[in-house]
Amino acid sequence: MKKLLLSIIFGSSLLATAQETTTNDALRYAVNNLTGTARFRAMSGAFGAVGGDLSSININPAGSLFFNNNFASVTLSNYNAHNRSDYFGTRTKENLSTLDLNQLGAVLIFNDASGNSDWSKIAVALNYDSTNNFDNNIFSAGTNPYNSIGSYFIDKAQGLPLEYMQLQPGETVSQLYSYLGETSGLGFPAQQAMLGYQAFLFEAFDDSDLNNVDYYTNIPTGGNYYHENYVSTSGFNGKLSANFATAYKNKLFLGFNLNAHFTDYTKSTSVYEGNNNPLYSSGLTVTDIQFDNELYTYGTGFSMNVGAIYKFTDNFRAGVAYESPTWYNLNDELSQRLIVRTTDGTTNYQDVVDPNVVNIYETYKIQTPSKWTFSGAYIFGKKGLISVDYATKDYSNIKFKPTNDGFFSDLNSQMSSQFKNAYELRIGGEYKIKQWSLRGGYRFEESPYKVDFAMGDLTGYSTGIGYNFGESRLDVAYANDHRNYNQSLISSGMNDTARIRTTNNNITVTYSINF
């Protein structure tokens, strides 16, 4: 009866506090990897004023007009992620390689052969690009001299009545976990507190009083907590673009995209803590903790692009393009398990608290920032080209919705104050020797953060080669980029992070054909 009464007092507003969403969840959809065809990758994506490549329409939709014929391409990429971690002076590393079909598309070209119209050319294209590959493994380990991951559970428990963590006669962990998540109005924080209490990470000062709100830890103090954190992610962000473009007097090129976005993301984490601190003189002492989580996020989104390219001379042209925010509808599913080993000095115990429940949260929305790209390209006749793109994106405009939700409102305010308007620079070049094409590129992406220690700048280089068979073409590219960032072992209760340096090495192969 008391559980029912308190759930009415707390109300449904707390029910929206699902899992502990962070700024990293927003950046997962706001920061895109550079993907696409091998020619596009080899020139580091500097195609805003170049066009003539199916991936280039993601930068500037007017680029589809620079095809001379109907054209199609398919791309296969090998992704290799190398991660180095530094956690309190202990360095570890992890590698993962995957293979992905990351681009497929075609464009149809319609020319006005009569010469009676100034609108002399129309292009219609349909292209799929994988804008993000989430396949990655990261391992961190080291001894933390200050903080235990157990603080996460104890913080969630303080102020929460014992009734919500204690099993009633005949009640199972699964039933209590489900009740806290679905019915009580207390939601995710209470579930975490219950896990910690049932695993004896902490205990109530008065376990006979269901109104007790004060707890003490069974985790020994003194620091020197050995931690291991393993994070495995998989999935993708994909974008399907329907493109329409037209040319005016072969000088002004205008294009428009409608984009459908798809995301499928799985993140499995396992964080372990062990310590050899002195045991408490009485009661239980925690010796080992293992906390496992699996998050599955899926959903769809929508965005638009508009762009223009103007040909000043046969050799020089410039472009400008706008990409709208992407409006995502996302769904989260989360499962958890906590394993704790304790001892009373004589007997060792192990408590496995596995609710065997999948939390399915209400659909929520993310609005990513819009993007402006300014481009210029100089064409050296049939010998080659050099191209530069400069883009800006204001990450402080990222929003979780509904914005009137208390938790999302606080998170949006945090992002507004921490994120900034960041720029991106891409430079690419191509040189042709008969049927051969030699390519290279450079890219720099500024950190989304005002203080870039949380996530540093990205620097990348690329190179590639292509061979034109006449009616078809084969292109190969190699791209390398690296970025540093901080990774938390647990979402709250402990601010210590591992410093991660991720280096991506990608090989991309594209086969294209005129038809």
C-alpha positions as CSV (number, residue, x, y, z in Angstrom):
1,M,0.0,0.0,0.0
2,K,2.8,2.4,0.9
3,K,4.5,1.7,-2.5
4,L,1.3,2.6,-4.2
5,L,0.9,5.8,-2.2
6,L,4.5,7.0,-2.8
7,S,4.2,6.3,-6.5
8,I,1.3,8.7,-6.7
9,I,3.2,11.3,-4.7
10,F,6.3,11.1,-7.0
11,G,4.0,11.2,-10.1
12,S,4.6,10.4,-13.7
13,S,7.2,13.2,-14.3
14,L,10.0,11.0,-12.9
15,L,8.9,8.2,-15.2
16,A,10.6,10.1,-18.1
17,T,13.9,9.7,-16.3
18,A,14.7,6.5,-18.2
19,Q,18.3,5.6,-18.4
20,E,21.1,8.0,-17.6
21,T,21.5,9.7,-21.0
22,T,24.6,11.8,-21.5
23,T,26.1,14.3,-23.9
24,N,28.0,11.4,-25.5
25,D,24.6,9.9,-26.7
26,A,23.9,13.2,-28.5
27,L,27.3,13.4,-30.1
28,R,26.9,9.8,-31.4
29,Y,24.4,11.2,-33.9
30,A,25.7,14.8,-34.3
31,V,29.3,13.8,-35.3
32,N,29.6,11.8,-38.5
33,N,32.5,9.8,-39.8
34,L,33.8,10.5,-43.2
35,T,32.6,7.6,-45.4
36,G,31.6,7.2,-49.0
37,T,33.2,6.1,-52.3
38,A,36.9,5.5,-52.6
39,R,37.4,8.6,-54.7
40,F,35.5,10.7,-52.1
41,R,37.5,9.1,-49.3
42,A,40.9,9.5,-51.1
43,M,40.3,13.3,-51.3
44,S,39.1,13.5,-47.7
45,G,35.6,14.5,-48.8
46,A,36.6,17.8,-50.3
47,F,33.9,17.6,-53.0
48,G,31.6,20.6,-52.2
49,A,32.5,22.3,-55.5
50,V,33.7,19.3,-57.4
51,G,30.7,17.0,-57.7
52,G,30.7,14.1,-60.1
53,D,30.7,11.5,-57.3
54,L,27.7,10.0,-55.7
55,S,28.9,10.6,-52.2
56,S,29.5,14.3,-53.0
57,I,25.8,14.9,-53.0
58,N,25.9,14.5,-49.2
59,I,28.1,17.6,-49.2
60,N,26.4,19.6,-52.0
61,P,23.3,18.2,-53.8
62,A,24.2,20.2,-56.9
63,G,27.2,18.0,-57.4
64,S,25.1,15.3,-59.2
65,L,25.0,17.6,-62.3
66,F,28.7,17.1,-63.0
67,F,28.1,13.6,-64.3
68,N,28.2,13.4,-68.1
69,N,26.3,10.1,-68.2
70,N,24.1,7.8,-66.2
71,F,26.3,6.4,-63.5
72,A,26.2,3.9,-60.7
73,S,28.7,2.8,-58.0
74,V,29.1,0.3,-55.2
75,T,31.6,0.6,-52.3
76,L,33.1,-1.9,-49.9
77,S,35.2,-0.7,-46.9
78,N,37.4,-2.3,-44.3
79,Y,37.3,-0.5,-41.0
80,N,40.1,-0.9,-38.5
81,A,39.9,0.8,-35.2
82,H,42.9,0.9,-32.9
83,N,42.3,2.2,-29.4
84,R,44.9,3.1,-26.8
85,S,43.8,3.7,-23.2
86,D,45.6,5.4,-20.3
87,Y,43.9,5.0,-17.0
88,F,45.9,6.3,-14.0
89,G,49.2,5.5,-15.8
90,T,48.3,2.0,-16.9
91,R,48.2,1.7,-20.7
92,T,46.2,-0.8,-22.7
93,K,45.2,-1.3,-26.3
94,E,42.5,-3.0,-28.3
95,N,41.9,-3.5,-32.1
96,L,38.9,-4.4,-34.2
97,S,38.5,-4.8,-38.0
98,T,35.2,-5.1,-39.9
99,L,34.1,-5.2,-43.5
100,D,31.0,-3.3,-44.7
101,L,29.1,-2.5,-47.9
102,N,28.9,1.2,-47.1
103,Q,27.8,2.9,-50.4
104,L,25.4,2.1,-53.2
105,G,23.8,4.5,-55.6
106,A,22.9,5.6,-59.1
107,V,22.3,8.9,-61.0
108,L,20.3,9.5,-64.2
109,I,21.2,12.5,-66.4
110,F,18.8,14.3,-68.7
111,N,20.1,16.8,-71.2
112,D,18.1,19.3,-73.3
113,A,19.3,18.5,-76.8
114,S,17.0,21.1,-78.4
115,G,18.9,24.0,-77.0
116,N,15.6,25.9,-76.5
117,S,15.8,26.1,-72.7
118,D,18.3,27.8,-70.4
119,W,17.7,25.0,-68.0
120,S,19.8,22.6,-70.0
121,K,20.3,19.7,-67.7
122,I,18.6,17.7,-64.9
123,A,20.0,15.0,-62.6
124,V,18.0,12.6,-60.5
125,A,19.9,10.4,-58.1
126,L,19.3,7.8,-55.3
127,N,22.2,7.0,-53.0
128,Y,22.8,5.2,-49.8
129,D,25.8,6.0,-47.5
130,S,26.8,4.6,-44.2
131,T,27.5,7.8,-42.3
132,N,28.8,6.1,-39.2
133,N,30.2,2.6,-38.4
134,F,29.9,1.9,-34.7
135,D,31.9,-1.3,-34.7
136,N,34.5,-0.8,-32.0
137,N,36.2,-2.4,-28.9
138,I,37.8,-0.5,-26.1
139,F,39.6,-1.9,-23.0
140,S,40.8,0.2,-20.1
141,A,42.5,-1.0,-16.9
142,G,44.4,0.5,-14.0
143,T,44.3,1.3,-10.3
144,N,42.2,4.2,-9.2
145,P,43.7,5.8,-6.0
146,Y,40.6,7.7,-5.1
147,N,37.1,6.4,-6.1
148,S,35.1,3.2,-6.3
149,I,32.5,2.5,-8.9
150,G,30.2,1.5,-6.0
151,S,29.6,5.2,-5.4
152,Y,27.3,5.1,-8.4
153,F,24.8,2.8,-6.6
154,I,25.1,4.5,-3.2
155,D,24.4,7.9,-4.6
156,K,21.2,6.7,-6.2
157,A,20.1,5.2,-2.9
158,Q,20.6,8.2,-0.6
159,G,17.2,9.7,0.3
160,L,15.2,6.7,-1.2
161,P,13.1,4.8,1.3
162,L,14.3,1.3,2.0
163,E,10.9,0.0,1.0
164,Y,11.8,0.4,-2.6
165,M,14.9,-1.7,-2.4
166,Q,13.8,-4.5,0.0
167,L,12.0,-7.6,-1.3
168,Q,8.7,-8.3,0.1
169,P,7.7,-11.9,1.0
170,G,7.3,-13.9,-2.2
171,E,8.6,-11.0,-4.4
172,T,11.5,-11.6,-6.8
173,V,14.2,-9.3,-8.0
174,S,12.7,-9.3,-11.5
175,Q,9.3,-8.2,-10.1
176,L,10.7,-5.4,-8.0
177,Y,13.0,-4.2,-10.8
178,S,10.0,-4.1,-13.2
179,Y,7.8,-2.4,-10.6
180,L,10.4,0.4,-10.1
181,G,10.8,0.9,-13.8
182,E,7.2,0.8,-14.9
183,T,4.8,1.5,-12.0
184,S,6.5,3.4,-9.1
185,G,7.3,6.6,-10.9
186,L,10.9,6.4,-9.5
187,G,12.3,4.8,-12.7
188,F,15.9,4.2,-13.5
189,P,17.7,5.7,-10.4
190,A,15.6,3.5,-8.0
191,Q,16.4,0.4,-10.1
192,Q,20.1,1.1,-9.7
193,A,19.8,1.6,-6.0
194,M,17.9,-1.6,-5.7
195,L,20.6,-3.5,-7.6
196,G,23.3,-2.2,-5.2
197,Y,21.2,-3.0,-2.1
198,Q,20.3,-6.5,-3.2
199,A,24.0,-7.2,-3.9
200,F,25.1,-5.9,-0.4
201,L,27.2,-3.0,-1.8
202,F,25.5,-1.0,1.0
203,E,23.1,-1.5,3.8
204,A,20.5,0.5,5.7
205,F,21.4,1.9,9.1
206,D,18.0,0.5,10.3
207,D,16.9,-2.4,8.0
208,S,13.7,-2.9,10.1
209,D,12.4,0.6,9.2
210,L,10.9,0.7,5.6
211,N,11.1,4.5,5.8
212,N,14.9,4.5,6.4
213,V,16.7,6.8,3.9
214,D,20.2,6.6,5.2
215,Y,22.7,3.9,4.1
216,Y,26.3,2.9,4.8
217,T,28.8,1.3,2.3
218,N,30.3,-2.1,2.5
219,I,33.1,-1.0,0.2
220,P,36.4,-0.5,2.1
221,T,37.7,3.0,2.0
222,G,41.3,4.0,1.3
223,G,41.4,4.0,-2.5
224,N,43.5,1.7,-4.7
225,Y,40.6,0.2,-6.5
226,Y,41.7,-1.9,-9.5
227,H,39.4,-1.3,-12.4
228,E,38.8,-3.0,-15.8
229,N,36.4,-1.6,-18.3
230,Y,35.5,-3.3,-21.5
231,V,33.2,-1.6,-24.0
232,S,32.0,-3.2,-27.2
233,T,29.9,-1.4,-29.7
234,S,28.3,-2.4,-33.0
235,G,25.9,-1.0,-35.6
236,F,25.6,1.9,-38.0
237,N,24.1,5.2,-39.0
238,G,22.8,5.1,-42.6
239,K,21.4,7.7,-44.9
240,L,19.3,7.2,-48.0
241,S,19.3,10.4,-50.2
242,A,16.9,11.2,-53.0
243,N,18.5,13.9,-55.1
244,F,17.2,16.3,-57.7
245,A,19.4,19.0,-59.4
246,T,19.2,21.3,-62.4
247,A,21.6,23.5,-64.3
248,Y,21.0,27.1,-65.6
249,K,23.0,28.0,-68.7
250,N,25.7,25.5,-67.6
251,K,26.8,28.2,-65.1
252,L,24.6,27.9,-62.1
253,F,24.0,24.4,-60.7
254,L,21.2,23.9,-58.0
255,G,20.4,20.8,-56.1
256,F,18.1,19.5,-53.4
257,N,18.1,16.3,-51.2
258,L,15.5,14.6,-49.1
259,N,17.3,12.2,-46.7
260,A,16.0,9.3,-44.7
261,H,18.2,8.2,-41.8
262,F,18.4,4.9,-40.1
263,T,20.3,3.9,-36.9
264,D,21.0,0.6,-35.2
265,Y,23.4,0.7,-32.2
266,T,24.3,-1.8,-29.6
267,K,26.7,-1.1,-26.7
268,S,27.8,-3.7,-24.2
269,T,29.8,-2.7,-21.2
270,S,31.4,-4.6,-18.4
271,V,33.2,-2.7,-15.6
272,Y,35.0,-4.6,-12.9
273,E,36.5,-3.5,-9.6
274,G,38.7,-5.4,-7.2
275,N,40.4,-4.2,-4.0
276,N,42.7,-5.5,-1.3
277,N,42.0,-2.9,1.3
278,P,41.8,-3.9,4.9
279,L,38.5,-5.6,5.8
280,Y,35.9,-4.0,8.1
281,S,36.2,-5.3,11.6
282,S,32.6,-6.4,11.6
283,G,29.9,-7.1,9.0
284,L,30.6,-7.6,5.3
285,T,33.4,-6.2,3.1
286,V,33.0,-5.9,-0.6
287,T,36.0,-7.4,-2.5
288,D,34.9,-7.5,-6.1
289,I,32.2,-5.8,-8.2
290,Q,31.2,-6.5,-11.8
291,F,28.5,-4.4,-13.5
292,D,27.2,-5.4,-16.9
293,N,25.0,-3.4,-19.2
294,E,23.7,-3.8,-22.7
295,L,22.0,-0.9,-24.5
296,Y,20.2,-1.2,-27.8
297,T,19.2,2.0,-29.6
298,Y,17.3,2.0,-32.9
299,G,15.3,4.6,-34.8
300,T,14.8,6.7,-37.9
301,G,15.3,10.3,-38.9
302,F,14.8,12.9,-41.6
303,S,16.8,15.8,-43.0
304,M,17.2,18.0,-46.1
305,N,20.1,19.5,-48.1
306,V,20.2,22.4,-50.6
307,G,23.2,23.5,-52.5
308,A,24.5,25.6,-55.3
309,I,27.6,25.6,-57.4
310,Y,28.6,28.5,-59.7
311,K,31.1,28.0,-62.5
312,F,33.0,31.3,-62.8
313,T,35.3,30.0,-65.5
314,D,36.0,26.6,-67.1
315,N,38.7,26.2,-64.4
316,F,37.3,27.7,-61.3
317,R,34.0,27.1,-59.5
318,A,32.6,27.7,-56.0
319,G,29.8,26.2,-54.0
320,V,27.7,26.7,-50.9
321,A,25.5,24.1,-49.3
322,Y,23.1,23.9,-46.3
323,E,22.3,20.8,-44.4
324,S,19.3,21.0,-42.1
325,P,19.2,19.4,-38.6
326,T,18.4,15.7,-38.6
327,W,15.3,15.0,-36.6
328,Y,15.6,11.5,-35.0
329,N,13.0,9.4,-33.3
330,L,14.9,6.9,-31.1
331,N,14.1,4.0,-28.9
332,D,16.2,2.5,-26.1
333,E,16.2,-1.0,-24.6
334,L,18.5,-1.7,-21.6
335,S,19.4,-4.9,-19.7
336,Q,21.6,-5.0,-16.6
337,R,23.3,-7.4,-14.2
338,L,25.4,-6.8,-11.0
339,I,27.7,-9.4,-9.5
340,V,29.3,-8.6,-6.1
341,R,31.6,-10.7,-3.9
342,T,31.8,-10.0,-0.2
343,T,33.4,-11.6,2.9
344,D,32.9,-11.4,6.6
345,G,36.5,-12.4,7.2
346,T,35.6,-16.1,7.5
347,T,33.2,-16.9,4.6
348,N,33.2,-15.6,1.1
349,Y,29.9,-14.8,-0.6
350,Q,28.8,-14.0,-4.2
351,D,25.6,-12.3,-5.0
352,V,24.4,-12.2,-8.7
353,V,21.6,-9.7,-9.1
354,D,20.2,-10.4,-12.6
355,P,16.6,-9.1,-13.0
356,N,16.5,-10.7,-16.5
357,V,14.4,-7.8,-17.6
358,V,14.7,-5.6,-20.7
359,N,13.8,-2.0,-20.0
360,I,11.9,-0.6,-23.0
361,Y,11.8,3.2,-22.7
362,E,9.4,5.7,-24.3
363,T,10.4,7.0,-27.7
364,Y,12.4,10.3,-27.5
365,K,13.8,12.7,-30.1
366,I,17.2,14.2,-30.9
367,Q,17.7,17.2,-33.1
368,T,21.2,17.4,-34.4
369,P,22.7,20.8,-35.5
370,S,22.5,22.2,-39.0
371,K,25.6,22.6,-41.2
372,W,26.9,25.1,-43.7
373,T,29.6,24.2,-46.2
374,F,31.6,26.7,-48.4
375,S,33.7,25.2,-51.2
376,G,36.0,26.1,-54.0
377,A,37.7,24.0,-56.7
378,Y,40.2,24.7,-59.4
379,I,40.2,22.3,-62.4
380,F,43.5,21.9,-64.4
381,G,41.8,20.9,-67.6
382,K,41.9,17.1,-68.0
383,K,45.0,16.9,-65.8
384,G,43.5,17.1,-62.3
385,L,42.1,19.4,-59.7
386,I,42.5,20.9,-56.2
387,S,39.5,21.5,-53.9
388,V,38.9,23.0,-50.5
389,D,35.8,22.7,-48.3
390,Y,35.1,24.7,-45.1
391,A,32.2,23.7,-42.9
392,T,30.6,25.0,-39.7
393,K,28.3,23.2,-37.3
394,D,27.0,24.7,-34.0
395,Y,26.9,21.7,-31.6
396,S,25.3,23.9,-28.9
397,N,22.1,23.6,-30.8
398,I,21.7,19.9,-30.2
399,K,18.4,19.2,-28.4
400,F,16.8,16.2,-26.7
401,K,13.0,16.4,-26.9
402,P,10.5,16.8,-25.4
403,T,12.3,20.0,-24.2
404,N,9.9,20.5,-21.3
405,D,11.0,17.2,-19.8
406,G,13.0,18.1,-16.7
407,F,15.9,15.7,-17.3
408,F,16.2,16.6,-21.0
409,S,15.9,20.3,-20.2
410,D,18.9,20.1,-17.8
411,L,20.9,18.1,-20.4
412,N,20.1,20.6,-23.2
413,S,21.3,23.4,-20.9
414,Q,24.5,21.5,-20.2
415,M,25.1,21.0,-24.0
416,S,24.3,24.6,-24.7
417,S,27.0,25.8,-22.3
418,Q,29.6,23.1,-23.1
419,F,29.4,22.8,-26.9
420,K,30.3,25.4,-29.5
421,N,30.2,26.3,-33.2
422,A,33.0,24.1,-34.6
423,Y,34.6,24.2,-38.0
424,E,35.8,21.5,-40.4
425,L,38.4,21.9,-43.1
426,R,38.9,19.4,-46.0
427,I,41.5,19.7,-48.7
428,G,41.7,17.3,-51.7
429,G,43.6,16.9,-54.9
430,E,43.6,14.6,-58.0
431,Y,46.2,14.2,-60.8
432,K,45.5,12.2,-63.9
433,I,48.0,10.2,-65.9
434,K,46.2,8.7,-68.9
435,Q,43.8,6.2,-67.4
436,W,45.3,6.5,-64.0
437,S,44.2,8.9,-61.2
438,L,46.4,9.7,-58.2
439,R,44.6,11.3,-55.2
440,G,45.3,12.7,-51.7
441,G,43.6,14.6,-49.0
442,Y,43.7,16.2,-45.6
443,R,40.9,16.9,-43.1
444,F,40.6,18.6,-39.7
445,E,37.6,18.6,-37.5
446,E,37.5,20.9,-34.5
447,S,36.2,19.5,-31.2
448,P,32.5,20.1,-30.4
449,Y,33.5,21.2,-26.9
450,K,34.5,24.7,-25.8
451,V,37.2,23.0,-23.6
452,D,38.4,20.2,-25.8
453,F,39.8,17.9,-23.2
454,A,36.6,15.9,-23.1
455,M,36.9,15.3,-26.9
456,G,39.9,16.6,-28.9
457,D,40.2,17.7,-32.5
458,L,40.3,15.2,-35.3
459,T,43.1,15.1,-37.8
460,G,43.0,12.8,-40.9
461,Y,45.0,12.1,-44.1
462,S,44.1,10.0,-47.1
463,T,45.4,8.8,-50.4
464,G,44.1,6.7,-53.3
465,I,44.4,5.6,-56.9
466,G,41.9,4.9,-59.6
467,Y,41.9,3.3,-63.1
468,N,39.4,4.2,-65.8
469,F,38.5,1.3,-68.1
470,G,36.3,3.5,-70.3
471,E,32.8,2.5,-69.4
472,S,33.7,1.5,-65.8
473,R,36.2,2.6,-63.2
474,L,37.9,1.0,-60.2
475,D,39.1,3.2,-57.3
476,V,41.0,2.3,-54.1
477,A,41.6,4.6,-51.1
478,Y,43.4,4.5,-47.8
479,A,42.4,6.9,-45.0
480,N,43.8,7.5,-41.5
481,D,42.4,9.7,-38.7
482,H,42.9,10.0,-35.0
483,R,41.2,11.7,-32.1
484,N,41.6,11.8,-28.3
485,Y,38.8,11.8,-25.8
486,N,37.8,10.9,-22.2
487,Q,35.7,7.8,-21.4
488,S,33.9,7.4,-18.1
489,L,33.8,3.9,-16.6
490,I,30.3,4.7,-15.2
491,S,27.8,7.4,-16.0
492,S,27.7,9.1,-12.6
493,G,29.1,9.0,-9.0
494,M,32.7,8.9,-10.2
495,N,34.3,11.6,-12.4
496,D,37.5,9.7,-13.1
497,T,38.0,8.8,-16.8
498,A,40.3,6.9,-19.1
499,R,42.0,8.9,-21.8
500,I,41.4,7.2,-25.1
501,R,43.2,7.7,-28.4
502,T,41.4,6.2,-31.3
503,T,43.1,5.7,-34.6
504,N,41.1,4.6,-37.6
505,N,42.7,3.0,-40.7
506,N,40.3,2.4,-43.5
507,I,40.7,0.8,-47.0
508,T,37.9,1.5,-49.4
509,V,37.2,0.0,-52.9
510,T,34.6,1.3,-55.3
511,Y,33.5,-0.1,-58.6
512,S,31.6,2.4,-60.9
513,I,30.0,2.1,-64.3
514,N,28.5,4.4,-66.9
515,F,25.2,3.2,-68.4
